[in-house]
Structure formats: C-alpha cells, structure tokens
C-alpha cells in the first residue's frame, strides 16, 4: 500500500481560498484523507504557517491559536510555524518555506513516504520536487484552479481542489 504524506502551505492556501471566493476554513485532515484515497495510506499531515504579529490577547490572535491547537489535537497532524517580520502592510513570512523544504527532504531521505502531496501554488517548490522525484518518490500538487507553471511542469499529478468531488470539504462559516 502506497504511503502518503500531505504538506499544506497554510498561508498560500488561505489566500488562494480568499481570492477564489471559497468558503474557509476547510476541514484539512478530511481533505488530506480524500487526496490519499485509492489504495493509499495517509501517514501524516504537516501544516505550515506563521503566527500573526497581533497582540496575543487580540481576538484574531486567539482565533489563530485556537485553529493551530485544533490541528495539533488531530491524529497524525503536525503544525510547524515560522515567523512574520516587517512593519505595517510590508509583513512577510520567514522560515516557513525552509521548514517545508527541510521536512520534504528529510522525510524523502528517511524513506517515510512513497508519495508527497503538496497543497501549495508556490512555484519555488519546483526545485525540491525535482529532487524528491530523483529519489524515486512521487509528488502530487493539489490546489485551487490553475497551478503555477513551474509546479505543473514538474509534479507527477495535479489535483484541482475546485473539482466537484472536493466540494464536501468546504465548511461554511457562521457570521
């Protein structure tokens, strides 16, 4: 049975949902399980993001921490957080992509999976995908709509999460 690990670029996915007018949040672990179907076994889900710069007592920071704790309490789900740097509107994630690349390569070299599923549309991952594939692993990219050209060009399979079969994974938010 093929072993699958799902790697979720949280911020990239969140902003894609927002720009695609897709209801958020998604039930990410159920989505990962659905992506890993067809006689495959989901080993683990890794979720990557960066903590906001808000005061820890703010409502936004509390909601963010509640979401991370929800994910941490799920079976076989690991949350890895980078940091935010900058001022005002010019805030950027730091260390998140490095954490993803580190885990992708470490788990490749440890033979922890047969197939990696990357939920991201960041073309910068094309180089690491090539390296993973050179080690005999499969890499699938799942995202909303059209993938970044560089990712589509190097992945083994692309899954459009806007397809009808993935609609049940949307969660409606209450106002």
N, CA, C and O of each residue as an XYZ file, in Angstrom:
700
protein
N       0.849     -1.177      0.000
C       0.000      0.000      0.000
C       0.895      1.242      0.000
O       1.825      1.347      0.800
N       0.610      2.160     -0.888
C       1.414      3.374     -1.026
C       1.224      4.293      0.189
O       0.100      4.562      0.612
N       2.341      4.763      0.731
C       2.324      5.659      1.893
C       2.340      7.110      1.408
O       3.157      7.492      0.570
N       1.421      7.906      1.952
C       1.259      9.294      1.517
C       1.421     10.236      2.704
O       0.892      9.987      3.787
N       2.159     11.320      2.484
C       2.223     12.418      3.451
C       1.766     13.681      2.725
O       2.182     13.945      1.597
N       0.906     14.457      3.386
C       0.381     15.695      2.813
C       1.046     16.876      3.506
O       1.115     16.932      4.734
N       1.536     17.820      2.703
C       2.212     19.024      3.182
C       1.368     20.223      2.758
O       1.156     20.439      1.564
N       0.882     21.008      3.728
C      -0.022     22.124      3.442
C       0.673     23.451      3.728
O       1.085     23.721      4.856
N       0.794     24.265      2.699
C       1.320     25.624      2.812
C       0.138     26.499      3.234
O      -0.591     27.021      2.390
N      -0.043     26.653      4.551
C      -1.241     27.263      5.109
C      -1.578     28.648      4.596
O      -2.717     28.895      4.200
N      -0.627     29.545      4.595
C      -0.889     30.913      4.164
C      -1.202     30.964      2.675
O      -2.138     31.647      2.259
N      -0.428     30.251      1.874
C      -0.650     30.196      0.435
C      -2.056     29.674      0.146
O      -2.765     30.214     -0.703
N      -2.451     28.627      0.854
C      -3.764     28.026      0.669
C      -4.877     28.970      1.138
O      -5.901     29.101      0.467
N      -4.680     29.625      2.280
C      -5.677     30.551      2.818
C      -5.956     31.690      1.833
O      -7.113     32.004      1.557
N      -4.898     32.303      1.307
C      -5.092     33.432      0.396
C      -5.656     32.985     -0.950
O      -6.363     33.753     -1.604
N      -5.360     31.770     -1.370
C      -5.964     31.238     -2.593
C      -7.462     31.016     -2.392
O      -8.260     31.299     -3.285
N      -7.839     30.512     -1.226
C      -9.267     30.343     -0.910
C      -9.969     31.691     -0.951
O     -11.051     31.832     -1.520
N      -9.336     32.665     -0.341
C      -9.911     34.008     -0.271
C     -10.091     34.598     -1.673
O     -11.154     35.134     -1.988
N      -9.064     34.502     -2.509
C      -9.149     35.086     -3.848
C     -10.065     34.284     -4.772
O     -10.569     34.818     -5.759
N     -10.283     33.004     -4.457
C     -11.191     32.167     -5.257
C     -12.616     32.202     -4.714
O     -13.505     31.536     -5.246
N     -12.831     32.980     -3.656
C     -14.145     33.093     -3.014
C     -14.651     31.725     -2.544
O     -15.835     31.408     -2.660
N     -13.739     30.942     -2.021
C     -14.059     29.622     -1.483
C     -14.283     29.781      0.014
O     -13.471     30.411      0.692
N     -15.368     29.221      0.543
C     -15.597     29.328      1.982
C     -14.449     28.713      2.774
O     -13.935     27.649      2.426
N     -14.068     29.377      3.810
C     -12.999     28.870      4.670
C     -13.537     28.839      6.087
O     -14.473     29.590      6.362
N     -13.041     28.057      6.986
C     -11.921     27.138      6.784
C     -12.357     25.817      6.161
O     -13.538     25.470      6.152
N     -11.401     25.117      5.657
C     -11.623     23.780      5.122
C     -11.280     22.790      6.214
O     -10.465     23.079      7.091
N     -11.907     21.611      6.163
C     -11.511     20.531      7.063
C     -10.297     19.880      6.415
O     -10.429     18.994      5.571
N      -9.127     20.325      6.817
C      -7.889     19.971      6.129
C      -7.504     18.502      6.259
O      -6.954     17.930      5.319
N      -7.777     17.889      7.384
C      -7.406     16.482      7.547
C      -8.327     15.582      6.723
O      -7.866     14.614      6.119
N      -9.614     15.890      6.695
C     -10.523     15.111      5.845
C     -10.145     15.281      4.375
O     -10.179     14.321      3.606
N      -9.791     16.490      3.994
C      -9.336     16.732      2.627
C      -8.096     15.895      2.335
O      -8.006     15.271      1.278
N      -7.146     15.877      3.254
C      -5.922     15.083      3.076
C      -6.252     13.605      2.929
O      -5.669     12.914      2.093
N      -7.185     13.122      3.738
C      -7.591     11.707      3.635
C      -8.193     11.411      2.267
O      -7.934     10.359      1.681
N      -8.996     12.342      1.764
C      -9.612     12.145      0.454
C      -8.554     12.160     -0.651
O      -8.640     11.386     -1.605
N      -7.575     13.025     -0.525
C      -6.494     13.071     -1.517
C      -5.661     11.792     -1.499
O      -5.091     11.403     -2.518
N      -5.594     11.153     -0.356
C      -4.765      9.945     -0.205
C      -5.542      8.657     -0.474
O      -5.058      7.576     -0.139
N      -6.713      8.742     -1.061
C      -7.509      7.538     -1.310
C      -6.903      6.689     -2.417
O      -5.757      6.898     -2.815
N      -7.666      5.748     -2.902
C      -7.246      4.847     -3.981
C      -6.134      3.916     -3.529
O      -5.039      3.912     -4.092
N      -6.430      3.131     -2.508
C      -5.495      2.115     -2.018
C      -4.179      2.717     -1.514
O      -3.108      2.129     -1.667
N      -4.289      3.900     -0.913
C      -3.109      4.545     -0.337
C      -3.374      4.799      1.137
O      -4.523      4.907      1.566
N      -2.301      4.893      1.904
C      -2.425      5.092      3.351
C      -1.839      6.451      3.727
O      -0.671      6.729      3.457
N      -2.661      7.291      4.352
C      -2.198      8.594      4.827
C      -1.370      8.386      6.087
O      -1.869      7.876      7.090
N      -0.110      8.782      6.032
C       0.811      8.632      7.158
C       0.701      9.819      8.110
O       0.614      9.639      9.325
N       0.703     11.033      7.558
C       0.722     12.234      8.379
C       0.357     13.436      7.515
O       0.523     13.420      6.295
N      -0.146     14.482      8.181
C      -0.404     15.774      7.555
C       0.484     16.791      8.256
O       0.485     16.882      9.484
N       1.238     17.551      7.477
C       2.048     18.653      8.003
C       1.409     19.958      7.547
O       1.143     20.151      6.361
N       1.165     20.853      8.504
C       0.572     22.155      8.213
C       1.587     23.231      8.576
O       2.109     23.246      9.691
N       1.869     24.135      7.633
C       2.883     25.176      7.814
C       2.244     26.550      7.714
O       1.392     26.795      6.860
N       2.669     27.443      8.602
C       2.212     28.822      8.559
C       3.118     29.644      9.463
O       4.134     29.151      9.954
N       2.746     30.889      9.678
C       3.475     31.763     10.604
C       2.453     32.429     11.512
O       1.362     32.794     11.075
N       2.814     32.583     12.768
C       1.924     33.276     13.711
C       1.817     34.739     13.304
O       2.785     35.354     12.858
N       0.614     35.277     13.471
C       0.408     36.690     13.189
C       1.164     37.569     14.171
O       1.628     37.108     15.213
N       1.279     38.839     13.821
C       2.021     39.765     14.681
C       1.108     40.458     15.693
O       1.551     41.332     16.438
N      -0.171     40.065     15.716
C      -1.109     40.699     16.635
C      -0.735     40.406     18.079
O      -0.050     39.428     18.378
N      -1.194     41.265     18.954
C      -1.059     41.040     20.392
C      -1.726     39.709     20.718
O      -2.817     39.424     20.222
N      -1.088     38.902     21.537
C      -1.593     37.560     21.864
C      -2.993     37.592     22.470
O      -3.710     36.592     22.423
N      -3.388     38.729     23.040
C      -4.716     38.818     23.653
C      -5.786     39.283     22.663
O      -6.965     39.325     23.015
N      -5.401     39.630     21.435
C      -6.386     40.091     20.453
C      -7.266     38.929     20.000
O      -6.871     37.766     20.087
N      -8.452     39.254     19.520
C      -9.394     38.223     19.053
C      -8.808     37.451     17.876
O      -8.975     36.235     17.779
N      -8.126     38.156     16.989
C      -7.534     37.495     15.818
C      -6.460     36.495     16.250
O      -6.411     35.374     15.742
N      -5.615     36.895     17.175
C      -4.552     36.002     17.664
C      -5.145     34.803     18.397
O      -4.652     33.684     18.263
N      -6.201     35.037     19.170
C      -6.850     33.928     19.887
C      -7.475     32.935     18.911
O      -7.375     31.723     19.106
N      -8.120     33.446     17.857
C      -8.731     32.568     16.852
C      -7.665     31.765     16.114
O      -7.840     30.578     15.837
N      -6.566     32.430     15.804
C      -5.455     31.753     15.127
C      -4.893     30.631     15.997
O      -4.671     29.519     15.516
N      -4.667     30.922     17.264
C      -4.121     29.914     18.177
C      -5.108     28.763     18.379
O      -4.705     27.605     18.495
N      -6.397     29.088     18.420
C      -7.420     28.045     18.545
C      -7.364     27.103     17.337
O      -7.479     25.887     17.489
N      -7.187     27.668     16.141
C      -7.089     26.857     14.927
C      -5.853     25.959     14.967
O      -5.936     24.772     14.650
N      -4.700     26.526     15.359
C      -3.473     25.722     15.445
C      -3.624     24.608     16.480
O      -3.175     23.484     16.251
N      -4.246     24.911     17.606
C      -4.460     23.886     18.635
C      -5.417     22.799     18.151
O      -5.234     21.620     18.453
N      -6.439     23.207     17.395
C      -7.350     22.225     16.804
C      -6.563     21.254     15.926
O      -6.732     20.039     16.030
N      -5.706     21.792     15.063
C      -4.901     20.934     14.185
C      -3.949     20.057     14.990
O      -3.801     18.870     14.698
N      -3.306     20.631     15.995
C      -2.361     19.866     16.824
C      -3.035     18.678     17.515
O      -2.404     17.644     17.739
N      -4.299     18.829     17.846
C      -5.019     17.772     18.555
C      -5.572     16.683     17.644
O      -6.115     15.689     18.126
N      -5.439     16.862     16.337
C      -5.876     15.827     15.405
C      -4.817     14.737     15.332
O      -3.622     15.010     15.447
N      -5.257     13.516     15.142
C      -4.314     12.411     14.993
C      -3.473     12.610     13.735
O      -3.985     12.990     12.682
N      -2.196     12.350     13.862
C      -1.258     12.350     12.737
C      -1.173     13.698     12.020
O      -0.965     13.743     10.807
N      -1.331     14.784     12.759
C      -1.214     16.123     12.183
C      -0.148     16.897     12.951
O      -0.187     16.974     14.179
N       0.792     17.461     12.223
C       1.875     18.240     12.817
C       1.787     19.673     12.316
O       1.650     19.905     11.115
N       1.864     20.629     13.222
C       1.841     22.052     12.881
C       3.250     22.592     13.038
O       3.876     22.428     14.085
N       3.752     23.243     11.980
C       5.093     23.833     12.012
C       4.940     25.318     11.685
O       4.393     25.678     10.643
N       5.427     26.176     12.584
C       5.231     27.615     12.432
C       6.544     28.357     12.259
O       7.512     28.136     12.987
N       6.547     29.243     11.273
C       7.644     30.176     11.091
C       7.295     31.459     11.831
O       6.606     31.437     12.851
N       7.774     32.558     11.308
C       7.516     33.843     11.962
C       7.177     34.891     10.903
O       7.404     34.683      9.711
N       6.635     36.012     11.352
C       6.369     37.150     10.478
C       7.341     38.258     10.830
O       7.632     38.499     12.002
N       7.839     38.926      9.808
C       8.726     40.068     10.019
C       8.283     41.210      9.131
O       7.714     41.000      8.060
N       8.551     42.419      9.586
C       8.220     43.599      8.813
C       7.321     44.521      9.604
O       6.995     44.266     10.763
N       6.922     45.616      8.941
C       6.070     46.618      9.584
C       4.890     46.948      8.687
O       4.982     46.908      7.460
N       3.782     47.274      9.334
C       2.588     47.695      8.598
C       2.139     46.648      7.598
O       1.985     45.473      7.932
N       1.928     47.092      6.359
C       1.472     46.197      5.292
C       2.605     45.351      4.722
O       2.348     44.355      4.046
N       3.849     45.730      4.982
C       5.008     45.026      4.417
C       5.485     43.913      5.348
O       6.651     43.883      5.743
N       4.582     43.002      5.693
C       4.910     41.889      6.577
C       5.070     40.635      5.723
O       4.253     40.366      4.842
N       6.129     39.872      5.990
C       6.417     38.674      5.202
C       6.709     37.496      6.117
O       7.255     37.656      7.209
N       6.335     36.314      5.653
C       6.669     35.095      6.384
C       8.163     34.828      6.266
O       8.776     35.066      5.225
N       8.725     34.336      7.339
C      10.134     33.940      7.346
C      10.231     32.530      7.907
O       9.636     32.217      8.939
N      10.971     31.702      7.231
C      11.248     30.362      7.720
C      10.222     29.305      7.368
O      10.476     28.120      7.583
N       9.074     29.688      6.836
C       8.018     28.714      6.555
C       8.417     27.799      5.397
O       8.346     26.576      5.519
N       8.836     28.388      4.276
C       9.268     27.563      3.137
C      10.465     26.695      3.510
O      10.569     25.552      3.066
N      11.366     27.237      4.324
C      12.539     26.457      4.754
C      12.111     25.248      5.584
O      12.676     24.165      5.432
N      11.119     25.420      6.458
C      10.601     24.288      7.238
C       9.998     23.227      6.321
O      10.200     22.029      6.523
N       9.258     23.679      5.316
C       8.641     22.734      4.383
C       9.696     21.964      3.606
O       9.613     20.741      3.483
N      10.683     22.673      3.083
C      11.754     22.017      2.314
C      12.521     21.049      3.208
O      12.828     19.930      2.796
N      12.830     21.475      4.424
C      13.541     20.600      5.365
C      12.766     19.303      5.587
O      13.338     18.216      5.506
N      11.471     19.414      5.864
C      10.664     18.219      6.114
C      10.513     17.366      4.858
O      10.619     16.141      4.925
N      10.269     17.998      3.724
C      10.143     17.245      2.472
C      11.397     16.421      2.195
O      11.309     15.238      1.866
N      12.559     17.048      2.327
C      13.806     16.334      2.028
C      14.158     15.312      3.101
O      14.553     14.191      2.779
N      14.020     15.682      4.369
C      14.329     14.736      5.451
C      13.467     13.487      5.336
O      13.970     12.369      5.453
N      12.182     13.670      5.109
C      11.276     12.528      5.012
C      11.508     11.722      3.735
O      11.254     10.518      3.700
N      11.990     12.388      2.692
C      12.379     11.666      1.474
C      13.574     10.776      1.764
O      13.559      9.587      1.446
N      14.611     11.349      2.370
C      15.842     10.598      2.647
C      15.614      9.478      3.660
O      16.324      8.472      3.636
N      14.628      9.640      4.553
C      14.300      8.602      5.548
C      13.348      7.549      4.983
O      12.975      6.608      5.683
N      12.961      7.702      3.735
C      12.015      6.789      3.091
C      10.713      6.683      3.885
O      10.179      5.591      4.080
N      10.210      7.840      4.342
C       8.992      7.875      5.158
C       7.714      7.822      4.326
O       6.639      7.570      4.869
N       7.812      8.055      3.017
C       6.627      8.066      2.160
C       6.982      7.584      0.762
O       8.146      7.531      0.366
N       5.928      7.235      0.032
C       6.063      6.897     -1.384
C       5.594      8.054     -2.255
O       6.088      8.258     -3.364
N       4.621      8.815     -1.725
C       4.057      9.937     -2.468
C       3.855     11.119     -1.525
O       3.260     10.981     -0.457
N       4.354     12.273     -1.931
C       4.117     13.520     -1.201
C       3.040     14.289     -1.952
O       3.094     14.416     -3.175
N       2.062     14.800     -1.214
C       1.051     15.673     -1.807
C       1.265     17.058     -1.221
O       1.167     17.258     -0.011
N       1.555     18.003     -2.090
C       1.831     19.378     -1.687
C       0.609     20.227     -1.997
O       0.203     20.342     -3.153
N       0.020     20.823     -0.958
C      -1.087     21.759     -1.155
C      -0.482     23.155     -1.094
O      -0.366     23.766     -0.032
N      -0.105     23.631     -2.267
C       0.531     24.940     -2.413
C       0.549     25.290     -3.889
O       0.467     24.411     -4.747
N       0.654     26.562     -4.174
C       0.814     27.006     -5.552
C       2.065     27.863     -5.672
O       2.146     28.744     -6.528
N       3.030     27.603     -4.818
C       4.282     28.351     -4.792
C       5.289     27.678     -5.722
O       5.806     26.604     -5.416
N       5.559     28.313     -6.850
C       6.475     27.770     -7.847
C       7.884     27.563     -7.341
O       8.661     26.841     -7.966
N       8.236     28.182     -6.215
C       9.579     27.998     -5.654
C       9.828     26.559     -5.210
O      10.979     26.166     -5.021
N       8.775     25.773     -5.043
C       8.947     24.378     -4.628
C       9.319     23.453     -5.789
O       9.552     22.264     -5.572
N       9.378     23.975     -7.008
C       9.689     23.133     -8.174
C      11.037     22.438     -8.031
O      11.161     21.264     -8.381
N      12.035     23.126     -7.532
C      13.371     22.538     -7.396
C      13.373     21.377     -6.412
O      13.966     20.335     -6.691
N      12.724     21.537     -5.274
C      12.689     20.454     -4.288
C      11.855     19.282     -4.811
O      12.157     18.128     -4.508
N      10.821     19.562     -5.583
C      10.029     18.485     -6.181
C      10.897     17.651     -7.114
O      10.818     16.422     -7.107
N      11.719     18.311     -7.911
C      12.631     17.576     -8.809
C      13.559     16.667     -8.014
O      13.793     15.523     -8.406
N      14.087     17.163     -6.906
C      14.995     16.357     -6.075
C      14.266     15.151     -5.479
O      14.801     14.042     -5.467
N      13.061     15.369     -4.992
C      12.279     14.274     -4.412
C      12.015     13.202     -5.469
O      12.155     12.009     -5.200
N      11.636     13.631     -6.665
C      11.363     12.684     -7.743
C      12.626     11.935     -8.166
O      12.556     10.771     -8.560
N      13.783     12.600     -8.084
C      15.039     11.929     -8.456
C      15.373     10.802     -7.484
O      16.190      9.934     -7.792
N      14.743     10.814     -6.315
C      14.939      9.768     -5.303
C      13.880      8.670     -5.418
O      13.749      7.837     -4.522
N      13.127      8.669     -6.517
C      12.152      7.611     -6.753
C      10.799      7.817     -6.103
O       9.995      6.888     -6.040
N      10.539      9.016     -5.622
C       9.259      9.319     -4.972
C       8.326     10.011     -5.971
O       8.772     10.608     -6.950
N       7.031      9.915     -5.700
C       6.048     10.633     -6.493
C       5.657     11.904     -5.755
O       5.640     11.946     -4.525
N       5.343     12.942     -6.531
C       4.894     14.203     -5.941
C       3.653     14.672     -6.690
O       3.653     14.809     -7.913
N       2.604     14.913     -5.923
C       1.377     15.468     -6.469
C       1.187     16.861     -5.890
O       1.561     17.130     -4.749
N       0.602     17.739     -6.690
C       0.283     19.084     -6.228
C      -1.231     19.227     -6.280
O      -1.857     18.927     -7.296
N      -1.809     19.685     -5.187
C      -3.248     19.926     -5.119
C      -3.451     21.400     -4.802
O      -2.847     21.937     -3.874
N      -4.315     22.050     -5.591
C      -4.551     23.458     -5.345
C      -5.863     23.884     -5.963
O      -6.572     23.074     -6.560
N      -6.183     25.160     -5.820
C      -7.421     25.730     -6.332
C      -7.185     26.300     -7.727
O      -6.414     27.245     -7.892
N      -7.845     25.730     -8.725
C      -7.730     26.266    -10.070
C      -6.404     25.949    -10.729
O      -5.839     24.873    -10.532
N      -5.917     26.889    -11.508
C      -4.706     26.670    -12.306
C      -3.455     26.691    -11.441
O      -3.274     27.587    -10.616
N      -2.600     25.707    -11.632
C      -1.359     25.659    -10.847
C      -0.304     26.592    -11.423
O      -0.376     26.987    -12.587
N       0.666     26.937    -10.603
C       1.825     27.677    -11.092
C       2.492     26.823    -12.167
O       2.614     25.609    -12.007
N       2.916     27.443    -13.244
C       3.513     26.721    -14.370
C       4.659     25.827    -13.916
O       4.750     24.673    -14.335
N       5.527     26.349    -13.065
C       6.700     25.582    -12.625
C       6.300     24.317    -11.869
O       6.962     23.287    -11.996
N       5.229     24.383    -11.088
C       4.771     23.201    -10.357
C       4.127     22.194    -11.297
O       4.408     20.998    -11.218
N       3.279     22.668    -12.172
C       2.578     21.777    -13.115
C       3.588     21.027    -13.980
O       3.384     19.867    -14.336
N       4.660     21.702    -14.302
C       5.685     21.140    -15.179
C       6.468     20.003    -14.516
O       6.941     19.105    -15.212
N       6.615     20.021    -13.187
C       7.471     19.032    -12.513
C       6.722     17.980    -11.700
O       7.292     16.932    -11.396
N       5.468     18.226    -11.342
C       4.771     17.252    -10.491
C       4.295     16.055    -11.316
O       4.154     16.140    -12.536
N       4.054     14.948    -10.631
C       3.551     13.748    -11.297
C       2.067     13.861    -11.618
O       1.592     13.328    -12.621
N       1.348     14.556    -10.760
C      -0.099     14.679    -10.921
C      -0.542     15.984    -10.294
O      -0.020     16.399     -9.260
N      -1.518     16.632    -10.936
C      -2.089     17.851    -10.387
C      -3.558     17.602    -10.081
O      -4.283     17.038    -10.900
N      -3.994     18.024     -8.900
C      -5.386     17.878     -8.485
C      -5.972     19.269     -8.278
O      -5.461     20.053     -7.478
N      -7.045     19.569     -9.003
C      -7.733     20.850     -8.854
C      -8.771     20.707     -7.744
O      -9.752     19.980     -7.898
N      -8.557     21.392     -6.642
C      -9.454     21.281     -5.491
C     -10.803     21.960     -5.706
O     -11.688     21.869     -4.855
N     -10.962     22.640     -6.840
C     -12.262     23.219     -7.163
C     -13.168     22.206     -7.863
O     -14.325     22.506     -8.158
N     -12.641     21.001     -8.130
C     -13.461     19.957     -8.739
C     -14.606     19.584     -7.798
O     -14.494     19.701     -6.578
N     -15.685     19.143     -8.385
C     -16.904     18.830     -7.635
C     -16.668     17.841     -6.495
O     -17.272     17.974     -5.431
N     -15.805     16.857     -6.702
C     -15.629     15.817     -5.670
C     -15.057     16.364     -4.365
O     -15.196     15.728     -3.320
N     -14.417     17.533     -4.410
C     -13.824     18.105     -3.197
C     -14.736     19.118     -2.506
O     -14.403     19.594     -1.420
N     -15.872     19.457     -3.106
C     -16.794     20.441     -2.525
C     -17.250     20.091     -1.106
O     -17.404     21.000     -0.289
N     -17.475     18.804     -0.775
C     -17.910     18.494      0.599
C     -16.903     18.893      1.677
O     -17.250     18.928      2.857
N     -15.679     19.189      1.295
C     -14.674     19.567      2.287
C     -14.775     21.029      2.710
O     -14.107     21.451      3.653
N     -15.599     21.793      2.024
C     -15.795     23.183      2.416
C     -16.610     23.221      3.691
O     -17.549     22.443      3.858
N     -16.257     24.117      4.583
C     -17.066     24.353      5.778
C     -17.605     25.763      5.685
O     -16.852     26.713      5.469
N     -18.875     25.895      5.843
C     -19.477     27.226      5.883
C     -19.153     27.860      7.227
O     -19.202     27.206      8.269
N     -18.821     29.139      7.183
C     -18.576     29.840      8.442
C     -19.853     30.552      8.855
O     -20.658     30.951      8.013
N     -20.023     30.703     10.138
C     -21.195     31.422     10.632
C     -20.779     32.831     10.987
O     -19.695     33.063     11.523
N     -21.659     33.770     10.677
C     -21.362     35.174     10.869
C     -21.281     35.510     12.263
O     -21.035     36.667     12.606
